[in-house]
């Protein structure tokens, strides 16, 4: 080895090559990120992610809403909950962004009971609540002492009791209100006995009882038809506003533009509304009640609910 040869070869200059590699990697990473966030937005813009919670996400119109929302730049994820007790706590805890499964009375009861401030920001529809039976074909066929079940959550229990009173099956001591409970049933003056069970169990109880109040969410899933109801309330009654089904969000999100856009899509998309009507057996009374009116109704019902406590 020549004495003039270095023991270690001097490194070649690589500055420009390294810089170029870094730029290439950054560009590739940016392209991948864009592809991931782009989703199916036909306009080529980024989609805004929204997680919506409901009970009954298998209803086909939710997929229709997802497709319609995507066209408007919203990547809608629909989260299914097994029963009504779950979506509001999930919204409160930030697990979802918005929910749609309840009416104003139910939301008021949740807010007051849990010291929360969830807010209604859009209306969907009022659905009549029905009384069903596998043993009789009319209310008149129910006999003295027969057993009827109602949902055990406070808001739907009261509504169910009012239906039974209107049908002449029970008498409520205070004349009936959105706060009526089983304790308000005048047993001596009533034709039937009333028991309360979880809302999702009312349809499966039908073989064992004489009749049951069944929420719309569970009617067709139980193999029933809406036309089979032997009694129901009147959703067109002006006093029915507290039973309007709503979209709800956390208070700080009540003016969120993306959520407002999603509600507008729901309320104005014919494919979505056709799907809602199909699932409801054409019983839904579709509404676009202003958010301010919904929030005013909530405040009134919350005040009444707190006074009851």
Secondary structure by P-SEA (a helix, b strand, c coil): ccccccccccccccaaaaaaaaaaaaaaaaaaaaaaaccccccccbbbbbbbbbcccccaaaaaaaaaaaaaccbbbbbbbcccccaaaaaaaccccccccccaaaaaaaaaaacbbbbbccccbbbbbbccccccccccccccbbbbbccccaaaaaaaaaaaaaaccccccccccccccccccccccccbbbbbccccccccccccccccccccccccccccccccccbbbbccccccccccccccccccccccaaaaaaaaaaaccaaaaaaaaaaaccccccccccaaaaaaaaaaaaaaaaaac
